[in-house]
Every structure is written in structure tokens, then in C-alpha cells.
Amino acid sequence: MKDGGPVFPSQEIVPHEDGNERLRQHLGMTVRDYFAAAALPVCILGQFETAKIGALHGDDVVVADAYRYADAMLAEREKA
């Protein structure tokens, strides 16, 4: 599955024990994780709405919904 690549990659130069400097890369989270995190509040709110009618789902379902939204956003992004 494609994850969209890193969202906030960065680099920094850090000292090394041998006295030289090294380039350290931080890839950050993936676009898929970023999209899922953005969708999660809506999924949680949806959980409260379904709880009102007695259809409470577990946290795993709510999180899976967030990743389904993320996957749909990635698929739509590929079309552009």
C-alpha cells in the first residue's frame, strides 16, 4: 500500500563521536498517517452520533474509519 511518502522530512547536521559531523535525516510521519490524524476527529464525532442511537463501535472501528478516509484521500490525490 502506498503511504504518500513523508510529510515533514528534515535534516540536521550533528556532531559524531569521531569529531566529524554527520547528516541526520528525520522522515517524519507518512502522508497516510497525517491524513488519518486529520480525519480522526470527524470519526470520533461520528462515534458520538451513532452512540445516540445505540450503535456504539469499538475504538478499533473508529481508527479503521480514519484510515479508510486517509486511503480515499490518497487515492484521490493519485488522480490529480
N, C-alpha and C positions, 0 to 999 in steps of 0.2 A: 504494500500500500504506500502510495506517495504521501509524504507528510508536509510538502510545501517548502522544505528547507528551513534553515534557521531564521528566526525573527530578528533578533538583536545581536548579531555577531559582533565581537570586538577583539581587539588585540592590545597587548601591552608588553612593554619591554621590562623584564625583571632580572635582578642580579642572580647569578648562579654561583654555587659554592666554589667553582674553579676560578672565580674572579672575572669571568666574562659575563656578558649579558645574553639573555635568551628571549626569544619572542614567544609569548604565551597567547594562545588563542582560546577564546570562550565562544562557543557556538550559540549559547542561549537556548531558549525553548524553540520548538518547531512551530511552523505556521498552524499546523493542525491543533496543537495544544493551545496556542493563542486564540484561535477561533473557538475552540471548545470552552475555554475560560470565559470568553465574551458571551457565549450562548448560555452558560450555566445559570446566571441569574433568571433568565426567562424560563428555563426548565424548572427551576426551583419554584418560581411563581406559579407555573402551571401545576406543579405538585400541590400547592395550597388550594388551587381552584378545584382539582379533582378530589382533594380530601373533603371538600364541602359536600360533594355528592356521594361520599363513602367509597371512593375508588383509590385509596392510598396505595402508592407503589413504594418499593424499597429504594434506598439511595442508589443502588446499582442501576436501577432503571433510569433514574434521573440523570446520572452521569452518562449512561449509554446514550440517552437522548441528546445530551450536549455534544457528544462525539458524532452522532448522526447528523446534527446540524453542521458541525465542522466539516464532515466529509462532503456534505452537499455544497458547502461554500467552496471547498477545494475543487470539486467537480465543475462548478460554475466558473470558477477562476480559470480553469484549463480551457474553457470555451473562448475566452477573450483573446 
